[in-house]
Structure formats: structure tokens, C-alpha cells
């Protein structure tokens, strides 16, 4: 006769045999299929879930918040060796869907019976997404178990850029941290509180505000800046910026290496990827802007980059304000 511990062990073994990688692939194809339907036939989706079939809802279903989001999540799951963060992105999307359906229940213009049914269906899918994301976060892409340290490892971003300025100019500009919001779009402000400490304020993927204190660990003029955040910061991060002369004395090459804990952990990282704002892409964009600022004095904006969402192909009515250079001593 089996004992209780043997029965529990059998249950656990059975659970460990579930192929969560295959489930993730199924969720990926489901995301792509749903996203395509939301874009191609938003009226059908609106009728299915019981919301009013009007122009606003059809545009919303096609938008990056819904249809495009589902396609991005599915593509990420199916193309990445380790899809855990993209499955977490699905969980984040599920929470958005749940909040939208709960809000829809309060409108008399919607068919509450269908909305309730859609809400129950999304809750079921959310449970599956969450279970799959949790399991994939505990195992690697090959199904092998991760250690706790590996599961909680920081994200990394490494990029380089060449600028047509001497090393001294590049170092001096960067070393005054109050210059950084001029080319780092996510940064709202940097305040130097001493020669080695500074206070940073940034905006996250959904408009949240994060603050942290940074301390300079090493400062080698015209060569290296190394920093880390202090205890109690909203975002833990550390990194180095290296400056080296370009071959033939033609400008400078800046190498940036950053390690950070994404806000919200794996869920926040997956959501950032869905919104196209993962750390590596952000650093790439910031360094391109740095090159423009230090070489020309401003970030060069196209008509497409100064508007949010869809917009007519014409210049803005008013010129975009350029942040002034920071004044004062180095950080």
C-alpha cells in the first residue's frame, strides 16, 4: 500500500514530466493567431467578447496594447531559446485584458453575459500562462534546473559607439551625470549630491517612476567610470563606461556595460520586451542619441520620432524643445 509521501512524490514526478516548453510553444501560436484575428477582424472579436462594436474599440483591438502585443509575445516565445520572459509578458498582457473586461462590465452598452464569459476564459488562460512562466523560470531552455542565483540573475546590456570627438570631451561630458537626461530618454533627472554620489529618477514602461542613488566606485579620467547603486534604490544596477581613442586619433570609442534588475523582475522584463523597451535596445538608442548630442549639440528628431501613435506626415506645429546642457561641477 502506498504511503502519503509516496503519493505526493508521484504527483510531483508527474508534474515534472509535463513539457512546459511545448505548452509555451502552444501559447506562442495562440498569441499569434489571436493577434492576427484582432487586427484583421476586430468586429468579430468585439462581438465575441460582448463589447460595443464601434470605431474606438476596433482601433483599440488593432493597437499595440492588444493585437500587436499578442503577435509580439507569440513571436518572442517561438523564436527565443529561453522564452520565460516572453511568457511573463503574456501574463502582463493577461492582466491588462482582465482590467479591460472588468471595466467593460460596468457599461450598459456591452453585453454583460458575453463579457463575463470572456473574463472567465481570460482568467483560465492567465492561470496557464502563470504556471508555464513559473516553471520555465525554474528551468533553462533545455529543461535543466536552474539554481536560485541563476533564476534571479540580473539582465545585461553591452554596447559601444564611436563619436567624432576627443576622448577628453566624451569623458567630461559623460562624467557630469546631469548631462545624461539629454540623451537617455527614460531618465527624467540626475542630481549630483557630491563628487561621487548622485540621485537618479527614471520612467518605466508603463509610466511608473523609479529613483535610485548611485555611487562611483572608480573614476579614471579619460579612461573609466564605474558605478553601483546604493541600498534602498528602486532599481539595482551597476556598470562601467570605458573611453578609448579611436584608431588614428579619429575621435573616441565608448564602451558601456550595464547590469540591472528589471523593475518587476521577470514579469517587468517580459513587459518591457513587449513594449520594445528592453535594456539592450534602450542602451543602443541612448548611445546613438549621445553621439548626436556630443557632435551636434542636440538629438536629431524625425517627424516619426516626435509624435506618439499614428500621425499625419507633416511637421509639428511647434518645434520640439531641446533640453539645455547641464551646468556646474562634475558629479
C-alpha positions, 0 to 999 in steps of 0.5 A: 500500500502506498504511503502519503509521501509516496503519493505526493512524490508521484504527483510531483514526478508527474508534474515534472514530466509535463513539457512546459516548453511545448505548452509555451510553444502552444501559447506562442501560436495562440498569441499569434493567431489571436493577434492576427484575428484582432487586427484583421477582424476586430468586429468579430472579436468585439462581438465575441467578447460582448463589447460595443462594436464601434470605431474606438474599440476596433482601433483599440483591438488593432493597437499595440496594447492588444493585437500587436502585443499578442503577435509580439509575445507569440513571436518572442516565445517561438523564436527565443531559446529561453522564452520565460520572459516572453511568457511573463509578458503574456501574463502582463498582457493577461492582466491588462485584458482582465482590467479591460473586461472588468471595466467593460462590465460596468457599461450598459452598452456591452453585453454583460453575459458575453463579457463575463464569459470572456473574463472567465476564459481570460482568467483560465488562460492567465492561470496557464500562462502563470504556471508555464512562466513559473516553471520555465523560470525554474528551468533553462531552455533545455529543461535543466534546473536552474539554481536560485542565483541563476533564476534571479540573475540580473539582465545585461546590456553591452554596447559601444559607439564611436563619436567624432570627438576627443576622448577628453570631451566624451569623458567630461561630458559623460562624467557630469551625470546631469548631462545624461537626461539629454540623451537617455530618454527614460531618465527624467533627472540626475542630481549630483549630491557630491563628487561621487554620489548622485540621485537618479529618477527614471520612467518605466514602461508603463509610466511608473517612476523609479529613483535610485542613488548611485555611487562611483566606485572608480573614476579614471579620467579619460579612461573609466567610470564605474558605478553601483547603486546604493541600498534602498534604490528602486532599481539595482544596477551597476556598470562601467563606461570605458573611453578609448581613442579611436584608431588614428586619433579619429575621435573616441570609442565608448564602451558601456556595460550595464547590469540591472534588475528589471523593475518587476523582475521577470514579469517587468522584463517580459513587459518591457520586451513587449513594449520594445523597451528592453535594456539592450535596445534602450542602451543602443538608442541612448548611445546613438542619441549621445553621439548626436548630442556630443557632435551636434549639440542636440538629438536629431528628431524625425517627424516619426520620432516626435509624435506618439501613435499614428500621425499625419506626415507633416511637421509639428506645429511647434518645434520640439524643445531641446533640453539645455546642457547641464551646468556646474561641477562634475558629479 
